[in-house]
């Protein structure tokens, strides 16, 4: 079974530039989770989305790469049914003419 969370967006502190440490900015998260579904064993996508948002707002990472790695480990720990995980974290407003971000696929 695959869970797809697209365009989860919220404001948080994320980045190394001085203005990024002071002013929250919009981040966008795309998440693809693959897991073995059964009637009694499933992952609630609302819980996943809430976990992502809470974690990134609480931790206030300097690098997107660090946020991505930490988020993947936390998702696996909190949702152990996850077999594979695709994550993208992007910042649509940091540069005037593009969206930047990082992406990685994890196999557990």
Biopython code that builds the backbone (N, CA, C, O; Angstrom):
import numpy as np
from Bio.PDB.StructureBuilder import StructureBuilder

atoms = [
    (1, "UNK", "N", (0.848, -1.167, 0.000)),
    (1, "UNK", "CA", (0.000, 0.000, 0.000)),
    (1, "UNK", "C", (0.898, 1.236, 0.000)),
    (1, "UNK", "O", (1.975, 1.233, 0.595)),
    (2, "UNK", "N", (0.448, 2.274, -0.664)),
    (2, "UNK", "CA", (1.198, 3.528, -0.696)),
    (2, "UNK", "C", (0.358, 4.658, -0.096)),
    (2, "UNK", "O", (-0.825, 4.799, -0.403)),
    (3, "UNK", "N", (0.979, 5.440, 0.744)),
    (3, "UNK", "CA", (0.388, 6.669, 1.255)),
    (3, "UNK", "C", (1.072, 7.819, 0.531)),
    (3, "UNK", "O", (2.299, 7.865, 0.444)),
    (4, "UNK", "N", (0.284, 8.734, 0.020)),
    (4, "UNK", "CA", (0.814, 9.889, -0.695)),
    (4, "UNK", "C", (0.378, 11.147, 0.044)),
    (4, "UNK", "O", (-0.812, 11.390, 0.240)),
    (5, "UNK", "N", (1.348, 11.928, 0.442)),
    (5, "UNK", "CA", (1.082, 13.236, 1.028)),
    (5, "UNK", "C", (1.780, 14.246, 0.132)),
    (5, "UNK", "O", (3.008, 14.288, 0.063)),
    (6, "UNK", "N", (0.988, 15.055, -0.547)),
    (6, "UNK", "CA", (1.540, 16.023, -1.488)),
    (6, "UNK", "C", (1.265, 17.445, -1.011)),
    (6, "UNK", "O", (0.183, 17.763, -0.518)),
    (7, "UNK", "N", (2.252, 18.262, -1.172)),
    (7, "UNK", "CA", (2.106, 19.700, -0.941)),
    (7, "UNK", "C", (1.651, 20.047, 0.472)),
    (7, "UNK", "O", (0.866, 20.976, 0.663)),
    (8, "UNK", "N", (2.141, 19.305, 1.458)),
    (8, "UNK", "CA", (1.930, 19.698, 2.849)),
    (8, "UNK", "C", (2.771, 20.951, 3.064)),
    (8, "UNK", "O", (3.994, 20.904, 2.929)),
    (9, "UNK", "N", (2.146, 22.046, 3.388)),
    (9, "UNK", "CA", (2.903, 23.288, 3.528)),
    (9, "UNK", "C", (2.515, 24.011, 4.810)),
    (9, "UNK", "O", (1.363, 24.011, 5.243)),
    (10, "UNK", "N", (3.533, 24.624, 5.390)),
    (10, "UNK", "CA", (3.394, 25.361, 6.641)),
    (10, "UNK", "C", (4.640, 26.219, 6.805)),
    (10, "UNK", "O", (5.604, 26.084, 6.052)),
    (11, "UNK", "N", (4.611, 27.095, 7.788)),
    (11, "UNK", "CA", (5.759, 27.962, 8.038)),
    (11, "UNK", "C", (6.567, 27.439, 9.220)),
    (11, "UNK", "O", (6.023, 26.965, 10.217)),
    (12, "UNK", "N", (7.888, 27.542, 9.071)),
    (12, "UNK", "CA", (8.797, 27.114, 10.126)),
    (12, "UNK", "C", (10.134, 27.827, 9.947)),
    (12, "UNK", "O", (10.375, 28.486, 8.936)),
    (13, "UNK", "N", (10.985, 27.682, 10.937)),
    (13, "UNK", "CA", (12.371, 28.164, 10.846)),
    (13, "UNK", "C", (13.205, 27.027, 10.261)),
    (13, "UNK", "O", (13.308, 25.955, 10.857)),
    (14, "UNK", "N", (13.798, 27.266, 9.092)),
    (14, "UNK", "CA", (14.635, 26.263, 8.438)),
    (14, "UNK", "C", (15.607, 26.984, 7.522)),
    (14, "UNK", "O", (15.190, 27.626, 6.558)),
    (15, "UNK", "N", (16.893, 26.886, 7.811)),
    (15, "UNK", "CA", (17.880, 27.490, 6.942)),
    (15, "UNK", "C", (19.057, 28.064, 7.709)),
    (15, "UNK", "O", (19.044, 28.164, 8.936)),
    (16, "UNK", "N", (20.079, 28.438, 6.943)),
    (16, "UNK", "CA", (21.307, 28.961, 7.541)),
    (16, "UNK", "C", (21.471, 30.467, 7.371)),
    (16, "UNK", "O", (22.292, 31.083, 8.051)),
    (17, "UNK", "N", (20.700, 31.059, 6.473)),
    (17, "UNK", "CA", (20.817, 32.497, 6.268)),
    (17, "UNK", "C", (20.252, 33.240, 7.472)),
    (17, "UNK", "O", (19.302, 32.766, 8.094)),
    (18, "UNK", "N", (20.820, 34.398, 7.811)),
    (18, "UNK", "CA", (20.347, 35.127, 8.998)),
    (18, "UNK", "C", (18.837, 35.378, 9.018)),
    (18, "UNK", "O", (18.198, 35.219, 10.058)),
    (19, "UNK", "N", (18.265, 35.766, 7.882)),
    (19, "UNK", "CA", (16.826, 36.026, 7.856)),
    (19, "UNK", "C", (16.009, 34.746, 8.026)),
    (19, "UNK", "O", (14.878, 34.792, 8.507)),
    (20, "UNK", "N", (16.585, 33.593, 7.627)),
    (20, "UNK", "CA", (15.886, 32.317, 7.786)),
    (20, "UNK", "C", (15.826, 31.884, 9.250)),
    (20, "UNK", "O", (14.935, 31.130, 9.639)),
    (21, "UNK", "N", (16.761, 32.354, 10.048)),
    (21, "UNK", "CA", (16.774, 31.996, 11.472)),
    (21, "UNK", "C", (15.815, 32.860, 12.290)),
    (21, "UNK", "O", (15.443, 32.503, 13.409)),
    (22, "UNK", "N", (15.421, 33.995, 11.722)),
    (22, "UNK", "CA", (14.555, 34.928, 12.450)),
    (22, "UNK", "C", (13.095, 34.865, 12.016)),
    (22, "UNK", "O", (12.190, 34.989, 12.840)),
    (23, "UNK", "N", (12.873, 34.673, 10.729)),
    (23, "UNK", "CA", (11.528, 34.748, 10.176)),
    (23, "UNK", "C", (11.092, 33.390, 9.631)),
    (23, "UNK", "O", (11.763, 32.831, 8.764)),
    (24, "UNK", "N", (9.992, 32.862, 10.122)),
    (24, "UNK", "CA", (9.505, 31.595, 9.551)),
    (24, "UNK", "C", (9.222, 31.743, 8.053)),
    (24, "UNK", "O", (8.784, 32.795, 7.587)),
    (25, "UNK", "N", (9.480, 30.673, 7.324)),
    (25, "UNK", "CA", (9.210, 30.661, 5.892)),
    (25, "UNK", "C", (8.405, 29.419, 5.545)),
    (25, "UNK", "O", (8.386, 28.441, 6.292)),
    (26, "UNK", "N", (7.753, 29.476, 4.419)),
    (26, "UNK", "CA", (6.961, 28.341, 3.961)),
    (26, "UNK", "C", (7.877, 27.213, 3.511)),
    (26, "UNK", "O", (8.841, 27.437, 2.778)),
    (27, "UNK", "N", (7.570, 26.007, 3.954)),
    (27, "UNK", "CA", (8.198, 24.805, 3.432)),
    (27, "UNK", "C", (7.099, 23.925, 2.856)),
    (27, "UNK", "O", (5.953, 23.963, 3.305)),
    (28, "UNK", "N", (7.462, 23.142, 1.869)),
    (28, "UNK", "CA", (6.527, 22.201, 1.243)),
    (28, "UNK", "C", (7.115, 20.802, 1.360)),
    (28, "UNK", "O", (8.296, 20.584, 1.090)),
    (29, "UNK", "N", (6.280, 19.871, 1.763)),
    (29, "UNK", "CA", (6.705, 18.496, 1.968)),
    (29, "UNK", "C", (5.903, 17.591, 1.042)),
    (29, "UNK", "O", (4.681, 17.702, 0.936)),
    (30, "UNK", "N", (6.617, 16.702, 0.380)),
    (30, "UNK", "CA", (5.988, 15.613, -0.372)),
    (30, "UNK", "C", (6.511, 14.324, 0.256)),
    (30, "UNK", "O", (7.709, 14.183, 0.506)),
    (31, "UNK", "N", (5.606, 13.398, 0.506)),
    (31, "UNK", "CA", (5.963, 12.174, 1.217)),
    (31, "UNK", "C", (5.266, 10.998, 0.545)),
    (31, "UNK", "O", (4.061, 11.049, 0.297)),
    (32, "UNK", "N", (6.010, 9.949, 0.251)),
    (32, "UNK", "CA", (5.467, 8.718, -0.318)),
    (32, "UNK", "C", (5.904, 7.570, 0.583)),
    (32, "UNK", "O", (7.098, 7.309, 0.735)),
    (33, "UNK", "N", (4.939, 6.892, 1.173)),
    (33, "UNK", "CA", (5.215, 5.797, 2.103)),
    (33, "UNK", "C", (4.689, 4.510, 1.502)),
    (33, "UNK", "O", (3.547, 4.447, 1.048)),
    (34, "UNK", "N", (5.522, 3.489, 1.501)),
    (34, "UNK", "CA", (5.112, 2.159, 1.064)),
    (34, "UNK", "C", (5.165, 1.248, 2.282)),
    (34, "UNK", "O", (6.163, 1.218, 3.003)),
    (35, "UNK", "N", (4.081, 0.504, 2.506)),
    (35, "UNK", "CA", (4.040, -0.401, 3.653)),
    (35, "UNK", "C", (3.089, -1.550, 3.363)),
    (35, "UNK", "O", (2.280, -1.486, 2.438)),
    (36, "UNK", "N", (3.197, -2.595, 4.162)),
    (36, "UNK", "CA", (2.337, -3.762, 4.018)),
    (36, "UNK", "C", (1.055, -3.515, 4.809)),
    (36, "UNK", "O", (1.063, -3.501, 6.040)),
    (37, "UNK", "N", (-0.025, -3.326, 4.095)),
    (37, "UNK", "CA", (-1.322, -3.028, 4.704)),
    (37, "UNK", "C", (-2.042, -4.305, 5.074)),
    (37, "UNK", "O", (-2.001, -5.291, 4.337)),
    (38, "UNK", "N", (-2.699, -4.284, 6.214)),
    (38, "UNK", "CA", (-3.686, -5.301, 6.557)),
    (38, "UNK", "C", (-4.802, -4.605, 7.316)),
    (38, "UNK", "O", (-4.641, -3.470, 7.765)),
    (39, "UNK", "N", (-5.914, -5.271, 7.458)),
    (39, "UNK", "CA", (-7.084, -4.641, 8.070)),
    (39, "UNK", "C", (-6.796, -4.112, 9.469)),
    (39, "UNK", "O", (-7.338, -3.078, 9.860)),
    (40, "UNK", "N", (-5.967, -4.789, 10.212)),
    (40, "UNK", "CA", (-5.668, -4.384, 11.583)),
    (40, "UNK", "C", (-4.362, -3.612, 11.713)),
    (40, "UNK", "O", (-4.048, -3.097, 12.786)),
    (41, "UNK", "N", (-3.609, -3.531, 10.638)),
    (41, "UNK", "CA", (-2.315, -2.852, 10.671)),
    (41, "UNK", "C", (-2.243, -1.868, 9.504)),
    (41, "UNK", "O", (-2.048, -2.251, 8.350)),
    (42, "UNK", "N", (-2.404, -0.610, 9.837)),
    (42, "UNK", "CA", (-2.358, 0.423, 8.806)),
    (42, "UNK", "C", (-1.728, 1.678, 9.395)),
    (42, "UNK", "O", (-1.583, 1.806, 10.611)),
    (43, "UNK", "N", (-1.358, 2.600, 8.514)),
    (43, "UNK", "CA", (-0.776, 3.878, 8.921)),
    (43, "UNK", "C", (-1.797, 4.966, 8.621)),
    (43, "UNK", "O", (-2.303, 5.056, 7.502)),
    (44, "UNK", "N", (-2.095, 5.781, 9.603)),
    (44, "UNK", "CA", (-3.031, 6.877, 9.445)),
    (44, "UNK", "C", (-2.289, 8.071, 8.821)),
    (44, "UNK", "O", (-1.397, 8.644, 9.447)),
    (45, "UNK", "N", (-2.655, 8.434, 7.609)),
    (45, "UNK", "CA", (-1.945, 9.512, 6.913)),
    (45, "UNK", "C", (-2.072, 10.850, 7.628)),
    (45, "UNK", "O", (-1.165, 11.677, 7.542)),
    (46, "UNK", "N", (-3.176, 11.080, 8.330)),
    (46, "UNK", "CA", (-3.325, 12.322, 9.089)),
    (46, "UNK", "C", (-2.300, 12.391, 10.217)),
    (46, "UNK", "O", (-1.758, 13.459, 10.500)),
    (47, "UNK", "N", (-2.033, 11.255, 10.861)),
    (47, "UNK", "CA", (-1.015, 11.210, 11.908)),
    (47, "UNK", "C", (0.374, 11.492, 11.338)),
    (47, "UNK", "O", (1.187, 12.169, 11.967)),
    (48, "UNK", "N", (0.635, 10.969, 10.145)),
    (48, "UNK", "CA", (1.932, 11.206, 9.496)),
    (48, "UNK", "C", (2.096, 12.691, 9.187)),
    (48, "UNK", "O", (3.136, 13.277, 9.490)),
    (49, "UNK", "N", (1.080, 13.300, 8.588)),
    (49, "UNK", "CA", (1.156, 14.721, 8.236)),
    (49, "UNK", "C", (1.343, 15.580, 9.483)),
    (49, "UNK", "O", (2.138, 16.520, 9.476)),
    (50, "UNK", "N", (0.633, 15.269, 10.526)),
    (50, "UNK", "CA", (0.769, 16.014, 11.782)),
    (50, "UNK", "C", (2.163, 15.836, 12.381)),
    (50, "UNK", "O", (2.744, 16.791, 12.896)),
    (51, "UNK", "N", (2.694, 14.626, 12.315)),
    (51, "UNK", "CA", (4.032, 14.353, 12.846)),
    (51, "UNK", "C", (5.091, 15.168, 12.097)),
    (51, "UNK", "O", (5.978, 15.759, 12.714)),
    (52, "UNK", "N", (4.994, 15.196, 10.782)),
    (52, "UNK", "CA", (5.940, 15.956, 9.966)),
    (52, "UNK", "C", (5.922, 17.426, 10.360)),
    (52, "UNK", "O", (6.965, 18.032, 10.606)),
    (53, "UNK", "N", (4.735, 17.979, 10.416)),
    (53, "UNK", "CA", (4.603, 19.406, 10.713)),
    (53, "UNK", "C", (5.107, 19.722, 12.117)),
    (53, "UNK", "O", (5.845, 20.689, 12.305)),
    (54, "UNK", "N", (4.724, 18.934, 13.081)),
    (54, "UNK", "CA", (5.152, 19.161, 14.462)),
    (54, "UNK", "C", (6.669, 19.069, 14.591)),
    (54, "UNK", "O", (7.292, 19.916, 15.231)),
    (55, "UNK", "N", (7.259, 18.049, 13.989)),
    (55, "UNK", "CA", (8.700, 17.844, 14.087)),
    (55, "UNK", "C", (9.474, 19.014, 13.467)),
    (55, "UNK", "O", (10.402, 19.537, 14.084)),
    (56, "UNK", "N", (9.102, 19.419, 12.272)),
    (56, "UNK", "CA", (9.850, 20.483, 11.603)),
    (56, "UNK", "C", (9.647, 21.837, 12.257)),
    (56, "UNK", "O", (10.535, 22.688, 12.205)),
    (57, "UNK", "N", (8.516, 22.042, 12.860)),
    (57, "UNK", "CA", (8.306, 23.299, 13.588)),
    (57, "UNK", "C", (9.065, 23.318, 14.906)),
    (57, "UNK", "O", (9.537, 24.373, 15.331)),
    (58, "UNK", "N", (9.187, 22.191, 15.543)),
    (58, "UNK", "CA", (9.842, 22.104, 16.847)),
    (58, "UNK", "C", (11.360, 22.163, 16.741)),
    (58, "UNK", "O", (12.008, 22.854, 17.527)),
    (59, "UNK", "N", (11.930, 21.451, 15.787)),
    (59, "UNK", "CA", (13.384, 21.283, 15.713)),
    (59, "UNK", "C", (14.123, 22.475, 15.110)),
    (59, "UNK", "O", (15.259, 22.744, 15.503)),
    (60, "UNK", "N", (13.524, 23.187, 14.182)),
    (60, "UNK", "CA", (14.130, 24.360, 13.553)),
    (60, "UNK", "C", (15.553, 24.089, 13.038)),
    (60, "UNK", "O", (16.525, 24.642, 13.552)),
    (61, "UNK", "N", (15.655, 23.247, 12.038)),
    (61, "UNK", "CA", (16.929, 22.817, 11.471)),
    (61, "UNK", "C", (17.631, 23.938, 10.709)),
    (61, "UNK", "O", (17.003, 24.881, 10.229)),
    (62, "UNK", "N", (18.946, 23.803, 10.613)),
    (62, "UNK", "CA", (19.748, 24.723, 9.803)),
    (62, "UNK", "C", (19.787, 24.281, 8.347)),
    (62, "UNK", "O", (19.629, 25.103, 7.445)),
    (63, "UNK", "N", (19.996, 23.000, 8.112)),
    (63, "UNK", "CA", (20.106, 22.484, 6.746)),
    (63, "UNK", "C", (18.902, 21.615, 6.399)),
    (63, "UNK", "O", (18.423, 20.839, 7.226)),
    (64, "UNK", "N", (18.423, 21.754, 5.174)),
    (64, "UNK", "CA", (17.316, 20.910, 4.716)),
    (64, "UNK", "C", (17.733, 19.443, 4.754)),
    (64, "UNK", "O", (16.927, 18.570, 5.076)),
    (65, "UNK", "N", (18.996, 19.177, 4.425)),
    (65, "UNK", "CA", (19.474, 17.796, 4.420)),
    (65, "UNK", "C", (19.366, 17.166, 5.810)),
    (65, "UNK", "O", (18.958, 16.012, 5.949)),
    (66, "UNK", "N", (19.736, 17.939, 6.836)),
    (66, "UNK", "CA", (19.619, 17.436, 8.215)),
    (66, "UNK", "C", (18.150, 17.199, 8.578)),
    (66, "UNK", "O", (17.816, 16.205, 9.221)),
    (67, "UNK", "N", (17.299, 18.100, 8.168)),
    (67, "UNK", "CA", (15.865, 17.952, 8.436)),
    (67, "UNK", "C", (15.313, 16.697, 7.774)),
    (67, "UNK", "O", (14.525, 15.966, 8.374)),
    (68, "UNK", "N", (15.728, 16.452, 6.544)),
    (68, "UNK", "CA", (15.258, 15.286, 5.792)),
    (68, "UNK", "C", (15.678, 13.983, 6.462)),
    (68, "UNK", "O", (14.859, 13.080, 6.635)),
    (69, "UNK", "N", (16.945, 13.883, 6.835)),
    (69, "UNK", "CA", (17.451, 12.663, 7.482)),
    (69, "UNK", "C", (16.784, 12.435, 8.836)),
    (69, "UNK", "O", (16.394, 11.311, 9.155)),
    (70, "UNK", "N", (16.653, 13.490, 9.628)),
    (70, "UNK", "CA", (16.039, 13.379, 10.946)),
    (70, "UNK", "C", (14.568, 13.003, 10.824)),
    (70, "UNK", "O", (14.067, 12.173, 11.582)),
    (71, "UNK", "N", (13.882, 13.615, 9.871)),
    (71, "UNK", "CA", (12.474, 13.334, 9.652)),
    (71, "UNK", "C", (12.266, 11.878, 9.242)),
    (71, "UNK", "O", (11.349, 11.222, 9.737)),
    (72, "UNK", "N", (13.101, 11.370, 8.350)),
    (72, "UNK", "CA", (12.973, 9.975, 7.921)),
    (72, "UNK", "C", (13.139, 9.018, 9.099)),
    (72, "UNK", "O", (12.351, 8.086, 9.259)),
    (73, "UNK", "N", (14.147, 9.242, 9.912)),
    (73, "UNK", "CA", (14.384, 8.376, 11.078)),
    (73, "UNK", "C", (13.209, 8.456, 12.054)),
    (73, "UNK", "O", (12.789, 7.439, 12.605)),
    (74, "UNK", "N", (12.688, 9.645, 12.263)),
    (74, "UNK", "CA", (11.572, 9.818, 13.184)),
    (74, "UNK", "C", (10.297, 9.155, 12.655)),
    (74, "UNK", "O", (9.554, 8.538, 13.420)),
    (75, "UNK", "N", (10.046, 9.280, 11.363)),
    (75, "UNK", "CA", (8.871, 8.623, 10.786)),
    (75, "UNK", "C", (8.968, 7.112, 10.925)),
    (75, "UNK", "O", (7.987, 6.460, 11.284)),
    (76, "UNK", "N", (10.128, 6.552, 10.646)),
    (76, "UNK", "CA", (10.294, 5.104, 10.778)),
    (76, "UNK", "C", (10.109, 4.671, 12.231)),
    (76, "UNK", "O", (9.492, 3.640, 12.495)),
    (77, "UNK", "N", (10.634, 5.443, 13.163)),
    (77, "UNK", "CA", (10.516, 5.101, 14.582)),
    (77, "UNK", "C", (9.053, 5.168, 15.038)),
    (77, "UNK", "O", (8.599, 4.310, 15.795)),
    (78, "UNK", "N", (8.329, 6.171, 14.587)),
    (78, "UNK", "CA", (6.950, 6.360, 15.025)),
    (78, "UNK", "C", (5.924, 5.573, 14.221)),
    (78, "UNK", "O", (4.805, 5.348, 14.682)),
    (79, "UNK", "N", (6.306, 5.161, 13.029)),
    (79, "UNK", "CA", (5.427, 4.372, 12.161)),
    (79, "UNK", "C", (6.226, 3.171, 11.625)),
    (79, "UNK", "O", (6.620, 3.154, 10.460)),
    (80, "UNK", "N", (6.456, 2.181, 12.477)),
    (80, "UNK", "CA", (7.368, 1.082, 12.135)),
    (80, "UNK", "C", (6.919, 0.213, 10.959)),
    (80, "UNK", "O", (7.714, -0.581, 10.456)),
    (81, "UNK", "N", (5.680, 0.339, 10.513)),
    (81, "UNK", "CA", (5.241, -0.429, 9.347)),
    (81, "UNK", "C", (5.866, 0.062, 8.046)),
    (81, "UNK", "O", (5.805, -0.636, 7.034)),
    (82, "UNK", "N", (6.466, 1.249, 8.058)),
    (82, "UNK", "CA", (7.044, 1.822, 6.839)),
    (82, "UNK", "C", (8.168, 0.923, 6.321)),
    (82, "UNK", "O", (9.101, 0.585, 7.049)),
    (83, "UNK", "N", (8.055, 0.545, 5.039)),
    (83, "UNK", "CA", (9.099, -0.236, 4.367)),
    (83, "UNK", "C", (10.019, 0.672, 3.549)),
    (83, "UNK", "O", (11.244, 0.569, 3.626)),
    (84, "UNK", "N", (9.411, 1.554, 2.772)),
    (84, "UNK", "CA", (10.186, 2.522, 2.004)),
    (84, "UNK", "C", (9.530, 3.887, 2.162)),
    (84, "UNK", "O", (8.328, 3.999, 2.406)),
    (85, "UNK", "N", (10.348, 4.913, 2.017)),
    (85, "UNK", "CA", (9.893, 6.279, 2.249)),
    (85, "UNK", "C", (10.577, 7.198, 1.259)),
    (85, "UNK", "O", (11.802, 7.195, 1.142)),
    (86, "UNK", "N", (9.797, 7.974, 0.558)),
    (86, "UNK", "CA", (10.317, 9.025, -0.307)),
    (86, "UNK", "C", (9.942, 10.368, 0.285)),
    (86, "UNK", "O", (8.770, 10.617, 0.567)),
    (87, "UNK", "N", (10.922, 11.234, 0.476)),
    (87, "UNK", "CA", (10.679, 12.540, 1.076)),
    (87, "UNK", "C", (11.265, 13.647, 0.216)),
    (87, "UNK", "O", (12.361, 13.516, -0.329)),
    (88, "UNK", "N", (10.532, 14.722, 0.105)),
    (88, "UNK", "CA", (11.024, 15.948, -0.516)),
    (88, "UNK", "C", (10.678, 17.101, 0.412)),
    (88, "UNK", "O", (9.537, 17.233, 0.855)),
    (89, "UNK", "N", (11.664, 17.929, 0.703)),
    (89, "UNK", "CA", (11.435, 19.170, 1.443)),
    (89, "UNK", "C", (11.890, 20.301, 0.529)),
    (89, "UNK", "O", (13.028, 20.313, 0.060)),
    (90, "UNK", "N", (10.994, 21.247, 0.282)),
    (90, "UNK", "CA", (11.366, 22.369, -0.574)),
    (90, "UNK", "C", (10.985, 23.687, 0.087)),
    (90, "UNK", "O", (10.104, 23.761, 0.943)),
    (91, "UNK", "N", (11.692, 24.720, -0.351)),
    (91, "UNK", "CA", (11.467, 26.082, 0.124)),
    (91, "UNK", "C", (11.118, 26.931, -1.104)),
    (91, "UNK", "O", (12.004, 27.286, -1.881)),
    (92, "UNK", "N", (9.843, 27.253, -1.281)),
    (92, "UNK", "CA", (9.425, 27.941, -2.510)),
    (92, "UNK", "C", (9.723, 29.433, -2.550)),
    (92, "UNK", "O", (9.638, 30.040, -3.617)),
    (93, "UNK", "N", (10.067, 30.035, -1.431)),
    (93, "UNK", "CA", (10.189, 31.491, -1.415)),
    (93, "UNK", "C", (11.583, 32.020, -1.094)),
    (93, "UNK", "O", (11.756, 33.233, -0.980)),
    (94, "UNK", "N", (12.575, 31.157, -0.946)),
    (94, "UNK", "CA", (13.896, 31.633, -0.532)),
    (94, "UNK", "C", (14.642, 32.309, -1.685)),
    (94, "UNK", "O", (15.390, 33.259, -1.457)),
    (95, "UNK", "N", (14.452, 31.840, -2.897)),
    (95, "UNK", "CA", (15.034, 32.485, -4.077)),
    (95, "UNK", "C", (13.900, 33.086, -4.897)),
    (95, "UNK", "O", (12.802, 32.531, -4.936)),
    (96, "UNK", "N", (14.153, 34.210, -5.548)),
    (96, "UNK", "CA", (13.050, 34.921, -6.204)),
    (96, "UNK", "C", (12.485, 34.238, -7.442)),
    (96, "UNK", "O", (11.349, 34.516, -7.826)),
    (97, "UNK", "N", (13.248, 33.350, -8.077)),
    (97, "UNK", "CA", (12.803, 32.839, -9.361)),
    (97, "UNK", "C", (12.697, 31.314, -9.430)),
    (97, "UNK", "O", (12.594, 30.754, -10.522)),
    (98, "UNK", "N", (12.723, 30.631, -8.270)),
    (98, "UNK", "CA", (12.613, 29.173, -8.308)),
    (98, "UNK", "C", (12.299, 28.626, -6.917)),
    (98, "UNK", "O", (12.371, 29.338, -5.916)),
    (99, "UNK", "N", (11.956, 27.358, -6.886)),
    (99, "UNK", "CA", (11.797, 26.615, -5.647)),
    (99, "UNK", "C", (13.003, 25.715, -5.500)),
    (99, "UNK", "O", (13.412, 25.064, -6.461)),
    (100, "UNK", "N", (13.584, 25.669, -4.299)),
    (100, "UNK", "CA", (14.732, 24.808, -4.051)),
    (100, "UNK", "C", (14.368, 23.785, -2.979)),
    (100, "UNK", "O", (13.465, 24.006, -2.173)),
    (101, "UNK", "N", (15.085, 22.664, -2.984)),
    (101, "UNK", "CA", (14.806, 21.648, -1.975)),
    (101, "UNK", "C", (15.717, 20.449, -2.124)),
    (101, "UNK", "O", (16.649, 20.437, -2.928)),
    (102, "UNK", "N", (15.418, 19.441, -1.323)),
    (102, "UNK", "CA", (16.154, 18.181, -1.376)),
    (102, "UNK", "C", (15.160, 17.029, -1.366)),
    (102, "UNK", "O", (14.031, 17.144, -0.890)),
    (103, "UNK", "N", (15.634, 15.907, -1.915)),
    (103, "UNK", "CA", (14.790, 14.725, -2.028)),
    (103, "UNK", "C", (15.636, 13.493, -1.793)),
    (103, "UNK", "O", (16.797, 13.437, -2.197)),
    (104, "UNK", "N", (15.045, 12.496, -1.133)),
    (104, "UNK", "CA", (15.763, 11.241, -0.918)),
    (104, "UNK", "C", (14.745, 10.110, -0.723)),
    (104, "UNK", "O", (13.655, 10.311, -0.188)),
    (105, "UNK", "N", (15.134, 8.932, -1.169)),
    (105, "UNK", "CA", (14.353, 7.723, -0.954)),
    (105, "UNK", "C", (15.070, 6.869, 0.077)),
    (105, "UNK", "O", (16.288, 6.695, 0.017)),
    (106, "UNK", "N", (14.309, 6.337, 1.021)),
    (106, "UNK", "CA", (14.851, 5.515, 2.102)),
    (106, "UNK", "C", (14.246, 4.121, 2.026)),
    (106, "UNK", "O", (13.043, 3.965, 1.817)),
    (107, "UNK", "N", (15.082, 3.121, 2.197)),
    (107, "UNK", "CA", (14.630, 1.737, 2.285)),
    (107, "UNK", "C", (14.994, 1.232, 3.670)),
    (107, "UNK", "O", (16.161, 1.269, 4.059)),
    (108, "UNK", "N", (14.009, 0.763, 4.411)),
    (108, "UNK", "CA", (14.254, 0.322, 5.791)),
    (108, "UNK", "C", (14.240, -1.200, 5.878)),
    (108, "UNK", "O", (14.427, -1.759, 6.959)),
]
sb = StructureBuilder()
sb.init_structure("model")
sb.init_model(0)
sb.init_chain("A")
sb.init_seg("    ")
for serial, (resi, resn, name, xyz) in enumerate(atoms, 1):
    if name == "N":
        sb.init_residue(resn, " ", resi, " ")
    sb.init_atom(name, np.array(xyz, "f"), 0.0, 1.0, " ", f" {name:<3s}", serial, name[0])
structure = sb.get_structure()
